[in-house]
Amino acid sequence: MNDRILAFLILMAAVVSPFGIAVALAGDVLLDFVFFYPLFMAGVWMAGGLYFWWHRERQWRWNDPGAVPELPGRPLVSILVPCFNEAEHGEQTILAALNQNYANIEVIAINDGSQDGTAQMLGELASRHPRLRVVHLAENQGKAMALRMGALAANSEYLVCIDGDAMLDPDAVSYLVHPMLVHPRVGAVTGNPRVRTRSTLIGQVQVGEFSSIIGLIKRTQRVYGQVFTVSGVVAAFRRQALHRAGYWGLDMVTEDIDISWKLQRDHWSIFYEPRALCWILMPETFRGLWRQRLRWAQGGAEVFLENIQSIWGWRHRRLWPLVFEFCLSTFWAFAFAMSIILWALGKFVALPAHIHIETLVPPAFTGLVLAGACLAQFAVSLFIDRRYEPGLARALYWVIWYPLAYWMLSLFTSLVSFPKVMLRARRRRARWVSPDRGIHARENP
């Protein structure tokens, strides 16, 4: 079937299905799904996170130099740092990469046509640090192309890829590469990004989100076998796996989601290593956060459409839970939107009784259950993640705003991104612009 026709049919199904359900079922049943789907997912994430902790993290020693794994054979590891307009933050990133406790590394910075002082900054650093090499691209080609060029320039089979404004923990390389050395079918390892921009409420909420949401999701997905995406800001790859999978797609908005699905379709495993810490900058304004999350949602939709026709063979069955989860969350967004439409229409016209929605405010008991589940999720994430970030409890105080921030953003980015991707005439080369990197970063992560 033509991809354009398939995209149109999926869009129509996403829009029409909630309306059809609203017509077939009572409005309160539709609202039950809207309100209890987040509750169900919170339960799944908590169970998956606790299972992962019990079978993996529980026995790990932490903050003990003797607990850092030795890399058999001490292979060379290449750290790739694509940079675009990173004159302000790039030096911190490069120095943190060079300061790894594992010594057999090379750092390759790819200057992707930066228009500020990035080229000069990288040149000065390279003159002082012989383990640093710089690749200059004449014009902005996008992060995927920068990573490809870095991979071609690298001398190692093991590539650690970080953003140009991220700071690696001194032992991150050891934790990221070790699973690939002891498990030959591991094609990538995703690390544990921690937010260091926290001077506004939006920044503080994201500190809690990365623990109580993203960390639990990564653990849960790893429990059932596949990971929707590696963390684009900190991940390690086996060069052989990248070569077989075709490297990062040049026309994908989110190259990290794209390469994750390519690797897993080629039957490589992706591990999650929470001890591989990386301190990152995140948006601290609503505009910056919206643009970032819309790009994430658009990238997920692109990869979903790219793979939807080709993963139904039995050999790809381990990807089916990811597809089901993505479809369910997208359907939830459109169902919520349809509930709002029916509620608003009911204020002006008389709707049939079975689809009339009296109020969008959940009943007291329902709200109490959702609040209890939210607090339980925060408690679980604090219990698991407290070892990786001292003082995390203070940041989690602010995630009382999490249900509104996370689920509302998911709602609106899904509503905008799916039509945007499906009805676009054709994909073009994905190039990057400088993101919102927050107002004030914590100096000593």
SULGI-V156534 format. One record per pair of residues at least 6 apart in sequence whose ideal C-beta (glycine too) atoms are under 8 Angstrom apart, sorted by the first residue. I is the first residue (numbers start at 1). J is the second residue. D is the distance in Angstrom with one decimal. If there is no record, write none. Layout:
[[I | J | D] [I | J | D]]
This chain:
[[1 | 309 | 7.1] [3 | 305 | 7.0] [3 | 309 | 7.7] [6 | 305 | 7.5] [6 | 308 | 7.0] [6 | 309 | 6.7] [7 | 305 | 5.7] [7 | 421 | 7.6] [7 | 422 | 4.0] [7 | 423 | 7.6] [8 | 422 | 6.7] [8 | 423 | 7.9] [10 | 305 | 7.4] [10 | 308 | 7.4] [10 | 422 | 6.8] [11 | 418 | 6.4] [11 | 419 | 6.2] [11 | 422 | 4.7] [11 | 423 | 7.3] [14 | 330 | 6.1] [14 | 331 | 6.7] [14 | 334 | 5.0] [14 | 418 | 6.3] [15 | 334 | 6.1] [17 | 331 | 6.5] [17 | 334 | 7.2] [18 | 30 | 7.3] [18 | 331 | 7.0] [18 | 334 | 4.9] [18 | 335 | 4.1] [18 | 337 | 7.4] [18 | 338 | 3.9] [18 | 339 | 7.9] [19 | 338 | 5.5] [21 | 30 | 6.1] [21 | 335 | 7.2] [22 | 30 | 5.2] [22 | 338 | 5.8] [22 | 339 | 7.6] [22 | 342 | 6.0] [22 | 355 | 5.0] [23 | 355 | 6.1] [25 | 354 | 7.4] [26 | 354 | 4.8] [26 | 355 | 7.5] [27 | 339 | 7.6] [27 | 342 | 6.4] [27 | 354 | 6.7] [27 | 355 | 5.1] [27 | 356 | 5.7] [27 | 357 | 4.2] [27 | 358 | 7.8] [28 | 357 | 7.8] [30 | 335 | 6.3] [30 | 338 | 7.3] [30 | 339 | 5.8] [30 | 342 | 7.9] [30 | 357 | 7.5] [31 | 339 | 6.0] [31 | 357 | 6.5] [31 | 360 | 7.7] [31 | 362 | 7.7] [33 | 332 | 7.4] [33 | 335 | 6.1] [34 | 332 | 6.8] [34 | 335 | 5.7] [34 | 336 | 4.9] [34 | 339 | 5.5] [35 | 362 | 5.1] [35 | 366 | 5.5] [35 | 370 | 6.7] [36 | 366 | 7.7] [37 | 328 | 7.2] [37 | 332 | 4.8] [38 | 370 | 6.9] [38 | 373 | 7.9] [38 | 403 | 7.3] [38 | 407 | 5.8] [39 | 369 | 6.5] [39 | 370 | 5.8] [39 | 373 | 5.1] [41 | 329 | 7.8] [42 | 373 | 4.7] [42 | 374 | 7.0] [42 | 376 | 7.5] [42 | 377 | 4.9] [43 | 373 | 7.0] [44 | 220 | 6.2] [45 | 213 | 7.5] [45 | 216 | 4.1] [45 | 217 | 5.9] [45 | 220 | 5.2] [45 | 377 | 6.8] [46 | 216 | 6.7] [46 | 376 | 6.5] [46 | 377 | 5.7] [46 | 380 | 4.8] [47 | 220 | 7.5] [48 | 216 | 6.8] [48 | 219 | 5.6] [48 | 220 | 2.6] [48 | 221 | 7.5] [48 | 223 | 4.7] [48 | 224 | 7.4] [49 | 215 | 7.2] [49 | 216 | 4.0] [49 | 219 | 4.5] [49 | 220 | 6.2] [49 | 380 | 5.9] [49 | 381 | 7.1] [49 | 384 | 5.9] [50 | 380 | 6.4] [50 | 384 | 7.6] [51 | 219 | 7.8] [51 | 223 | 5.3] [52 | 219 | 3.7] [52 | 220 | 7.2] [52 | 222 | 6.3] [52 | 223 | 5.5] [52 | 272 | 7.8] [53 | 219 | 7.3] [53 | 384 | 5.0] [57 | 274 | 6.6] [57 | 384 | 6.8] [60 | 67 | 6.8] [60 | 275 | 6.9] [61 | 67 | 3.8] [62 | 275 | 7.4] [62 | 387 | 4.7] [62 | 388 | 7.6] [63 | 387 | 7.8] [68 | 101 | 7.1] [68 | 171 | 4.8] [68 | 174 | 5.2] [68 | 175 | 7.3] [69 | 174 | 5.8] [69 | 175 | 6.9] [69 | 178 | 4.2] [70 | 174 | 7.8] [71 | 77 | 7.8] [71 | 102 | 6.6] [71 | 174 | 6.2] [71 | 177 | 5.8] [71 | 178 | 6.0] [71 | 181 | 5.9] [72 | 181 | 5.3] [72 | 182 | 7.3] [73 | 181 | 7.4] [74 | 104 | 5.3] [75 | 104 | 7.0] [75 | 156 | 6.7] [75 | 157 | 6.8] [75 | 158 | 6.2] [75 | 177 | 7.6] [75 | 181 | 7.3] [76 | 104 | 5.4] [76 | 105 | 7.2] [76 | 106 | 6.6] [76 | 155 | 6.0] [76 | 156 | 4.3] [76 | 158 | 7.7] [77 | 102 | 6.9] [77 | 104 | 6.6] [77 | 105 | 4.9] [77 | 106 | 7.7] [77 | 156 | 5.5] [77 | 158 | 4.9] [77 | 159 | 7.9] [77 | 160 | 6.1] [77 | 173 | 5.5] [77 | 177 | 5.6] [78 | 105 | 7.4] [78 | 106 | 5.3] [78 | 107 | 7.8] [78 | 108 | 6.0] [78 | 150 | 7.7] [78 | 154 | 3.7] [78 | 155 | 6.4] [78 | 156 | 4.0] [78 | 158 | 7.0] [78 | 159 | 5.2] [78 | 160 | 7.1] [79 | 97 | 4.7] [79 | 100 | 7.8] [79 | 105 | 5.9] [79 | 106 | 7.2] [79 | 107 | 4.7] [79 | 108 | 7.0] [79 | 159 | 7.9] [79 | 160 | 4.7] [79 | 161 | 7.8] [79 | 162 | 6.8] [79 | 168 | 7.6] [79 | 173 | 7.0] [80 | 108 | 5.3] [80 | 110 | 6.8] [80 | 147 | 6.1] [80 | 150 | 3.7] [80 | 151 | 6.8] [80 | 154 | 6.7] [80 | 159 | 5.7] [80 | 160 | 7.0] [80 | 161 | 4.8] [80 | 162 | 7.5] [81 | 90 | 7.8] [81 | 93 | 6.1] [81 | 94 | 6.5] [81 | 97 | 6.3] [81 | 107 | 6.6] [81 | 108 | 7.0] [81 | 109 | 4.7] [81 | 110 | 6.9] [81 | 150 | 7.8] [81 | 162 | 5.8] [81 | 163 | 7.7] [81 | 164 | 5.6] [82 | 110 | 4.7] [82 | 112 | 5.9] [82 | 143 | 5.2] [82 | 146 | 3.6] [82 | 147 | 5.8] [82 | 150 | 6.6] [82 | 161 | 7.8] [82 | 163 | 7.4] [82 | 164 | 6.1] [83 | 90 | 5.4] [83 | 109 | 5.7] [83 | 110 | 6.5] [83 | 111 | 5.4] [83 | 112 | 6.5] [83 | 114 | 6.3] [83 | 118 | 5.4] [83 | 122 | 7.0] [83 | 146 | 7.8] [83 | 164 | 3.8] [84 | 111 | 8.0] [84 | 112 | 4.6] [84 | 113 | 7.1] [84 | 114 | 5.5] [84 | 118 | 7.5] [84 | 140 | 6.4] [84 | 143 | 7.6] [84 | 146 | 7.7] [84 | 164 | 6.8] [84 | 432 | 5.6] [84 | 433 | 8.0] [84 | 434 | 6.7] [85 | 114 | 4.9] [85 | 115 | 6.2] [85 | 116 | 4.8] [85 | 118 | 6.1] [85 | 434 | 4.7] [86 | 93 | 7.1] [86 | 114 | 6.9] [86 | 116 | 8.0] [86 | 118 | 5.1] [86 | 121 | 7.8] [86 | 164 | 3.9] [86 | 165 | 6.1] [87 | 114 | 7.4] [87 | 116 | 4.4] [87 | 117 | 4.0] [87 | 118 | 4.9] [87 | 120 | 7.9] [87 | 121 | 5.3] [89 | 164 | 7.0] [89 | 165 | 4.1] [89 | 281 | 6.8] [89 | 437 | 6.8] [90 | 109 | 7.6] [90 | 118 | 6.0] [90 | 121 | 5.8] [90 | 122 | 6.9] [90 | 164 | 5.4] [90 | 165 | 7.2] [91 | 121 | 5.9] [91 | 125 | 6.5] [92 | 165 | 8.0] [92 | 167 | 5.9] [93 | 162 | 7.0] [93 | 163 | 7.6] [93 | 164 | 5.7] [93 | 165 | 6.0] [93 | 166 | 5.9] [93 | 167 | 6.1] [94 | 107 | 6.4] [94 | 109 | 6.2] [94 | 122 | 7.4] [94 | 125 | 5.4] [94 | 129 | 7.8] [94 | 132 | 6.4] [95 | 125 | 7.7] [96 | 167 | 4.2] [96 | 168 | 5.0] [96 | 170 | 8.0] [97 | 105 | 7.7] [97 | 107 | 4.8] [97 | 162 | 6.8] [97 | 168 | 5.5] [98 | 105 | 7.7] [98 | 107 | 5.7] [98 | 129 | 5.6] [98 | 131 | 6.1] [98 | 132 | 6.5] [99 | 170 | 6.0] [100 | 168 | 6.8] [100 | 170 | 5.9] [100 | 171 | 7.5] [100 | 172 | 7.2] [100 | 173 | 4.8] [100 | 174 | 7.8] [101 | 170 | 4.8] [101 | 171 | 5.4] [101 | 174 | 7.0] [102 | 171 | 7.5] [102 | 173 | 4.9] [102 | 174 | 4.9] [102 | 177 | 8.0] [105 | 131 | 6.5] [105 | 173 | 6.3] [106 | 131 | 5.4] [106 | 132 | 7.8] [106 | 133 | 6.7] [106 | 154 | 7.3] [106 | 155 | 6.4] [106 | 156 | 7.0] [107 | 129 | 7.7] [107 | 131 | 5.9] [107 | 132 | 4.8] [107 | 133 | 7.3] [108 | 132 | 7.9] [108 | 133 | 5.2] [108 | 134 | 7.7] [108 | 135 | 6.4] [108 | 150 | 4.9] [108 | 153 | 5.5] [108 | 154 | 6.0] [109 | 122 | 5.1] [109 | 125 | 7.8] [109 | 126 | 7.9] [109 | 132 | 6.6] [109 | 133 | 7.4] [109 | 134 | 5.0] [109 | 135 | 7.2] [109 | 164 | 7.8] [110 | 134 | 7.9] [110 | 135 | 4.7] [110 | 137 | 6.8] [110 | 146 | 4.2] [110 | 147 | 7.4] [110 | 149 | 5.6] [110 | 150 | 4.8] [111 | 118 | 5.5] [111 | 119 | 5.3] [111 | 122 | 5.8] [111 | 134 | 6.3] [111 | 135 | 7.0] [111 | 136 | 4.8] [111 | 137 | 6.6] [112 | 137 | 5.1] [112 | 140 | 5.5] [112 | 141 | 5.9] [112 | 142 | 7.3] [112 | 143 | 7.2] [112 | 145 | 7.4] [112 | 146 | 4.4] [112 | 432 | 7.6] [113 | 137 | 5.3] [113 | 138 | 6.3] [113 | 139 | 4.1] [113 | 140 | 3.9] [113 | 141 | 6.8] [119 | 136 | 6.3] [122 | 132 | 7.9] [122 | 134 | 4.6] [123 | 134 | 6.6] [125 | 132 | 5.8] [126 | 132 | 4.8] [126 | 133 | 6.7] [126 | 134 | 5.1] [133 | 153 | 6.9] [135 | 149 | 5.5] [135 | 150 | 6.5] [135 | 153 | 5.5] [137 | 145 | 7.4] [137 | 146 | 6.7] [137 | 149 | 6.6] [140 | 431 | 5.2] [140 | 432 | 7.2] [141 | 149 | 8.0] [141 | 429 | 7.4] [141 | 431 | 7.0] [142 | 250 | 6.5] [142 | 255 | 8.0] [142 | 429 | 5.9] [142 | 430 | 4.9] [142 | 431 | 4.4] [142 | 432 | 5.9] [143 | 232 | 8.0] [143 | 248 | 7.8] [143 | 255 | 5.8] [143 | 430 | 7.7] [143 | 432 | 5.3] [144 | 247 | 7.7] [144 | 248 | 3.8] [144 | 249 | 6.2] [144 | 250 | 5.0] [144 | 252 | 6.8] [144 | 255 | 4.1] [144 | 258 | 7.8] [144 | 430 | 6.4] [145 | 250 | 5.9] [145 | 429 | 7.9] [147 | 161 | 6.1] [147 | 247 | 7.6] [147 | 248 | 5.3] [147 | 255 | 6.9] [148 | 247 | 5.3] [148 | 248 | 6.3] [148 | 250 | 7.9] [150 | 159 | 7.6] [150 | 161 | 7.7] [151 | 159 | 5.9] [151 | 239 | 6.6] [151 | 242 | 6.4] [151 | 247 | 6.8] [154 | 239 | 7.3] [156 | 239 | 7.3] [157 | 238 | 6.6] [157 | 239 | 4.9] [157 | 240 | 6.8] [158 | 177 | 5.0] [158 | 180 | 6.1] [158 | 181 | 8.0] [158 | 236 | 6.4] [158 | 237 | 7.7] [158 | 238 | 6.6] [158 | 239 | 7.2] [159 | 236 | 6.6] [159 | 237 | 4.9] [159 | 238 | 7.9] [159 | 239 | 6.1] [159 | 242 | 7.4] [160 | 168 | 7.8] [160 | 172 | 7.6] [160 | 173 | 5.6] [160 | 176 | 5.6] [160 | 177 | 7.1] [160 | 234 | 7.8] [160 | 235 | 7.6] [160 | 236 | 4.7] [161 | 234 | 7.6] [161 | 235 | 5.6] [161 | 236 | 7.2] [161 | 237 | 6.7] [162 | 168 | 6.1] [162 | 233 | 6.4] [162 | 234 | 5.2] [162 | 278 | 6.3] [163 | 232 | 7.1] [163 | 233 | 4.6] [163 | 234 | 7.8] [163 | 280 | 7.0] [165 | 280 | 7.3] [165 | 281 | 4.9] [165 | 437 | 5.8] [166 | 193 | 7.4] [166 | 233 | 5.1] [166 | 234 | 6.2] [166 | 278 | 5.1] [166 | 279 | 6.8] [166 | 280 | 4.9] [166 | 281 | 7.6] [167 | 196 | 7.7] [167 | 278 | 6.8] [167 | 279 | 4.3] [167 | 280 | 7.8] [167 | 445 | 6.4] [168 | 234 | 7.1] [168 | 277 | 7.8] [168 | 278 | 5.4] [169 | 276 | 7.2] [169 | 277 | 3.8] [169 | 278 | 6.5] [169 | 279 | 7.4] [171 | 275 | 7.5] [172 | 191 | 6.3] [172 | 234 | 7.1] [172 | 276 | 4.6] [172 | 277 | 6.0] [172 | 278 | 6.1] [173 | 236 | 7.9] [175 | 191 | 7.5] [175 | 273 | 5.0] [175 | 275 | 4.6] [175 | 276 | 4.0] [176 | 189 | 4.9] [176 | 191 | 5.9] [176 | 234 | 7.7] [176 | 235 | 7.5] [176 | 236 | 3.8] [176 | 273 | 6.1] [176 | 276 | 4.7] [177 | 189 | 7.5] [177 | 236 | 5.7] [179 | 186 | 5.0] [179 | 189 | 5.2] [179 | 271 | 4.6] [179 | 273 | 6.6] [180 | 186 | 4.9] [180 | 187 | 7.8] [180 | 189 | 6.4] [180 | 236 | 6.8] [180 | 238 | 5.2] [183 | 269 | 7.1] [183 | 271 | 7.5] [185 | 267 | 7.4] [185 | 268 | 6.4] [185 | 269 | 5.3] [186 | 238 | 7.1] [186 | 268 | 7.0] [186 | 269 | 5.0] [186 | 270 | 7.4] [186 | 271 | 5.5] [187 | 237 | 6.8] [187 | 238 | 5.1] [187 | 241 | 3.2] [187 | 242 | 7.7] [187 | 245 | 7.5] [187 | 263 | 4.5] [187 | 266 | 7.6] [187 | 268 | 2.9] [187 | 269 | 6.5] [187 | 270 | 6.7] [188 | 230 | 5.4] [188 | 235 | 5.9] [188 | 236 | 6.5] [188 | 237 | 4.9] [188 | 238 | 7.1] [188 | 241 | 6.8] [188 | 259 | 7.5] [188 | 260 | 7.2] [188 | 263 | 5.7] [188 | 268 | 7.0] [188 | 270 | 4.8] [188 | 271 | 7.6] [189 | 230 | 7.9] [189 | 235 | 6.7] [189 | 236 | 4.6] [189 | 270 | 7.2] [189 | 271 | 4.6] [189 | 272 | 7.6] [189 | 273 | 5.3] [189 | 276 | 7.1] [190 | 218 | 6.8] [190 | 227 | 6.6] [190 | 229 | 7.9] [190 | 230 | 3.9] [190 | 231 | 4.8] [190 | 234 | 7.3] [190 | 235 | 4.8] [190 | 270 | 6.4] [190 | 271 | 7.3] [190 | 272 | 5.5] [190 | 273 | 7.1] [191 | 231 | 5.9] [191 | 234 | 3.7] [191 | 235 | 6.3] [191 | 236 | 7.6] [191 | 273 | 6.0] [191 | 276 | 3.6] [191 | 277 | 7.0] [191 | 278 | 5.3] [192 | 215 | 7.0] [192 | 231 | 7.9] [192 | 234 | 7.6] [192 | 273 | 7.0] [192 | 274 | 4.4] [192 | 275 | 7.0] [192 | 276 | 5.8] [192 | 277 | 5.3] [192 | 278 | 7.0] [192 | 388 | 6.4] [193 | 210 | 6.4] [193 | 214 | 8.0] [193 | 231 | 5.4] [193 | 233 | 5.1] [193 | 234 | 5.7] [193 | 277 | 8.0] [193 | 278 | 5.1] [193 | 279 | 7.8] [193 | 280 | 4.7] [194 | 207 | 7.9] [194 | 210 | 6.6] [194 | 277 | 5.8] [194 | 278 | 7.0] [194 | 279 | 5.4] [194 | 280 | 6.9] [194 | 388 | 7.1] [194 | 389 | 5.7] [194 | 445 | 6.7] [195 | 203 | 6.8] [195 | 206 | 5.0] [195 | 207 | 4.8] [195 | 210 | 5.6] [195 | 279 | 7.9] [195 | 280 | 6.2] [195 | 282 | 5.0] [196 | 279 | 4.6] [196 | 280 | 6.7] [196 | 281 | 6.7] [196 | 441 | 4.9] [196 | 442 | 4.3] [196 | 445 | 4.9] [197 | 203 | 4.8] [197 | 206 | 8.0] [197 | 281 | 5.1] [197 | 282 | 5.3] [197 | 283 | 7.9] [197 | 284 | 5.3] [197 | 437 | 7.0] [197 | 438 | 2.8] [197 | 439 | 6.9] [197 | 440 | 6.8] [197 | 441 | 5.1] [197 | 442 | 7.5] [198 | 204 | 5.2] [198 | 206 | 7.8] [198 | 207 | 5.5] [198 | 284 | 7.9] [198 | 395 | 6.8] [198 | 442 | 6.4] [199 | 284 | 6.3] [199 | 438 | 7.1] [199 | 439 | 4.9] [199 | 440 | 4.1] [200 | 284 | 4.4] [200 | 285 | 7.5] [200 | 439 | 6.3] [201 | 398 | 6.4] [201 | 401 | 6.9] [202 | 283 | 6.9] [202 | 284 | 5.3] [202 | 285 | 6.7] [202 | 286 | 6.5] [202 | 289 | 5.8] [202 | 405 | 7.8] [203 | 282 | 6.6] [203 | 284 | 4.3] [203 | 438 | 6.0] [203 | 439 | 7.6] [204 | 395 | 5.9] [204 | 398 | 3.8] [204 | 399 | 8.0] [205 | 398 | 5.6] [205 | 399 | 5.9] [205 | 401 | 5.4] [205 | 402 | 6.2] [205 | 405 | 5.2] [206 | 282 | 5.1] [206 | 289 | 7.8] [207 | 392 | 7.6] [207 | 395 | 3.9] [207 | 396 | 7.7] [207 | 398 | 7.5] [208 | 378 | 7.0] [208 | 381 | 7.7] [208 | 395 | 5.7] [208 | 396 | 4.8] [208 | 398 | 6.2] [208 | 399 | 3.2] [208 | 402 | 6.1] [209 | 399 | 6.9] [209 | 402 | 6.3] [209 | 405 | 7.5] [209 | 406 | 6.2] [211 | 381 | 4.4] [211 | 382 | 7.2] [211 | 384 | 8.0] [211 | 385 | 4.4] [211 | 389 | 7.5] [211 | 392 | 6.4] [211 | 396 | 7.1] [212 | 377 | 5.4] [212 | 378 | 5.2] [212 | 380 | 7.7] [212 | 381 | 3.7] [212 | 382 | 7.8] [212 | 396 | 7.1] [212 | 399 | 6.2] [212 | 402 | 6.8] [213 | 381 | 7.9] [213 | 402 | 7.5] [213 | 406 | 6.2] [215 | 274 | 6.8] [215 | 381 | 6.3] [215 | 384 | 7.2] [215 | 385 | 5.8] [216 | 377 | 7.2] [216 | 380 | 7.1] [216 | 381 | 5.9] [216 | 384 | 7.8] [217 | 228 | 7.8] [218 | 227 | 6.6] [218 | 231 | 7.9] [218 | 272 | 4.6] [218 | 274 | 7.9] [219 | 272 | 6.4] [219 | 274 | 7.6] [219 | 384 | 7.8] [221 | 227 | 4.8] [221 | 228 | 6.0] [221 | 272 | 7.8] [221 | 322 | 7.2] [222 | 270 | 7.8] [222 | 271 | 6.9] [222 | 272 | 4.5] [224 | 321 | 5.4] [225 | 318 | 4.8] [225 | 321 | 7.5] [226 | 264 | 5.4] [226 | 270 | 7.2] [226 | 318 | 5.2] [226 | 319 | 5.7] [226 | 321 | 6.9] [226 | 322 | 5.5] [227 | 260 | 6.2] [227 | 264 | 7.6] [227 | 270 | 4.5] [227 | 272 | 6.5] [228 | 257 | 7.0] [228 | 260 | 6.8] [228 | 300 | 7.6] [228 | 322 | 5.3] [228 | 325 | 7.6] [228 | 326 | 7.4] [229 | 254 | 7.3] [229 | 256 | 5.3] [229 | 257 | 4.2] [229 | 260 | 4.6] [229 | 300 | 7.9] [230 | 256 | 5.4] [230 | 259 | 7.1] [230 | 260 | 5.1] [230 | 270 | 6.1] [231 | 256 | 6.9] [231 | 278 | 7.9] [232 | 254 | 6.9] [232 | 255 | 6.8] [232 | 256 | 3.3] [233 | 278 | 6.2] [233 | 280 | 5.1] [234 | 276 | 6.7] [234 | 278 | 3.7] [234 | 280 | 7.6] [235 | 256 | 7.0] [236 | 276 | 7.9] [237 | 259 | 7.7] [238 | 268 | 7.6] [241 | 263 | 5.7] [241 | 266 | 7.2] [241 | 268 | 4.7] [242 | 259 | 7.3] [242 | 263 | 7.8] [244 | 266 | 5.5] [244 | 268 | 8.0] [245 | 259 | 6.8] [245 | 262 | 3.9] [245 | 263 | 5.1] [245 | 265 | 7.7] [245 | 266 | 5.0] [245 | 268 | 7.3] [246 | 262 | 6.0] [247 | 259 | 7.4] [248 | 255 | 4.1] [248 | 258 | 6.3] [248 | 259 | 5.1] [249 | 255 | 6.4] [249 | 258 | 4.3] [249 | 259 | 7.5] [249 | 262 | 7.7] [249 | 430 | 8.0] [250 | 429 | 5.7] [250 | 430 | 6.7] [251 | 427 | 4.2] [251 | 428 | 6.4] [251 | 429 | 6.0] [251 | 430 | 5.9] [252 | 258 | 4.1] [252 | 299 | 6.4] [252 | 302 | 5.7] [252 | 303 | 6.9] [252 | 306 | 7.9] [252 | 427 | 7.7] [252 | 430 | 5.8] [253 | 295 | 5.6] [253 | 298 | 5.1] [253 | 299 | 4.4] [253 | 302 | 6.1] [253 | 430 | 5.2] [254 | 295 | 6.6] [254 | 296 | 6.2] [254 | 298 | 7.5] [254 | 299 | 2.6] [254 | 300 | 7.2] [254 | 302 | 7.4] [254 | 303 | 7.4] [255 | 430 | 7.2] [256 | 299 | 7.9] [257 | 299 | 4.9] [257 | 300 | 5.9] [257 | 302 | 7.9] [257 | 303 | 4.7] [258 | 299 | 7.4] [258 | 302 | 7.6] [258 | 303 | 5.6] [258 | 306 | 7.6] [260 | 270 | 6.2] [261 | 303 | 5.3] [261 | 306 | 7.6] [261 | 307 | 5.6] [261 | 319 | 7.5] [263 | 270 | 6.4] [264 | 270 | 6.5] [264 | 318 | 7.4] [264 | 319 | 6.1] [265 | 307 | 7.0] [265 | 310 | 7.6] [265 | 311 | 6.9] [265 | 316 | 6.3] [265 | 319 | 7.1] [267 | 315 | 7.7] [274 | 385 | 7.6] [274 | 388 | 6.4] [275 | 388 | 7.3] [277 | 388 | 6.2] [279 | 442 | 7.9] [279 | 445 | 3.8] [281 | 437 | 4.1] [281 | 438 | 5.1] [281 | 441 | 5.7] [282 | 289 | 7.9] [282 | 292 | 7.7] [282 | 437 | 7.6] [282 | 438 | 6.0] [283 | 289 | 4.4] [283 | 291 | 7.6] [283 | 292 | 5.5] [283 | 435 | 6.9] [283 | 436 | 3.9] [283 | 437 | 7.5] [283 | 438 | 6.5] [284 | 436 | 7.1] [284 | 438 | 4.2] [284 | 439 | 4.8] [284 | 440 | 8.0] [285 | 436 | 5.8] [285 | 439 | 7.8] [287 | 436 | 7.1] [288 | 435 | 6.7] [288 | 436 | 2.5] [289 | 409 | 7.3] [289 | 436 | 7.5] [290 | 409 | 7.4] [290 | 413 | 7.7] [291 | 435 | 7.4] [291 | 436 | 7.2] [292 | 435 | 6.4] [292 | 436 | 7.2] [293 | 409 | 5.1] [293 | 410 | 7.9] [293 | 413 | 5.0] [294 | 413 | 4.9] [294 | 416 | 6.2] [294 | 417 | 6.0] [296 | 413 | 7.3] [297 | 410 | 7.7] [297 | 413 | 3.8] [297 | 414 | 5.8] [297 | 416 | 7.4] [297 | 417 | 3.9] [297 | 418 | 8.0] [298 | 413 | 8.0] [298 | 417 | 4.2] [298 | 420 | 6.2] [298 | 421 | 5.7] [300 | 326 | 6.7] [300 | 417 | 7.6] [301 | 417 | 5.1] [301 | 418 | 5.2] [301 | 420 | 7.9] [301 | 421 | 4.2] [301 | 422 | 7.4] [302 | 421 | 5.4] [302 | 427 | 7.3] [304 | 323 | 7.5] [304 | 326 | 5.8] [305 | 421 | 6.6] [305 | 422 | 7.0] [307 | 319 | 7.7] [308 | 323 | 7.5] [310 | 316 | 7.6] [311 | 319 | 5.1] [311 | 320 | 7.4] [311 | 323 | 6.8] [329 | 410 | 6.9] [329 | 414 | 7.2] [330 | 414 | 5.5] [330 | 418 | 6.6] [332 | 411 | 8.0] [333 | 410 | 6.5] [333 | 411 | 4.8] [333 | 414 | 3.7] [333 | 415 | 5.8] [334 | 414 | 7.5] [334 | 415 | 7.1] [336 | 411 | 5.5] [337 | 411 | 7.1] [337 | 415 | 5.8] [339 | 357 | 6.0] [339 | 360 | 6.7] [340 | 360 | 6.7] [342 | 351 | 6.7] [342 | 355 | 5.9] [342 | 356 | 7.4] [342 | 357 | 4.9] [343 | 357 | 4.3] [343 | 358 | 7.9] [343 | 359 | 7.3] [343 | 360 | 5.4] [345 | 351 | 6.1] [346 | 356 | 5.1] [346 | 357 | 6.1] [346 | 358 | 7.5] [361 | 367 | 7.8] [362 | 370 | 6.8] [370 | 403 | 7.0] [374 | 402 | 6.8] [374 | 403 | 5.8] [378 | 396 | 5.4] [378 | 399 | 6.0] [378 | 402 | 7.8] [381 | 396 | 7.5] [382 | 392 | 6.1] [382 | 393 | 5.9] [382 | 396 | 5.7] [385 | 392 | 6.0] [386 | 392 | 5.3] [386 | 393 | 7.1] [389 | 395 | 8.0]]
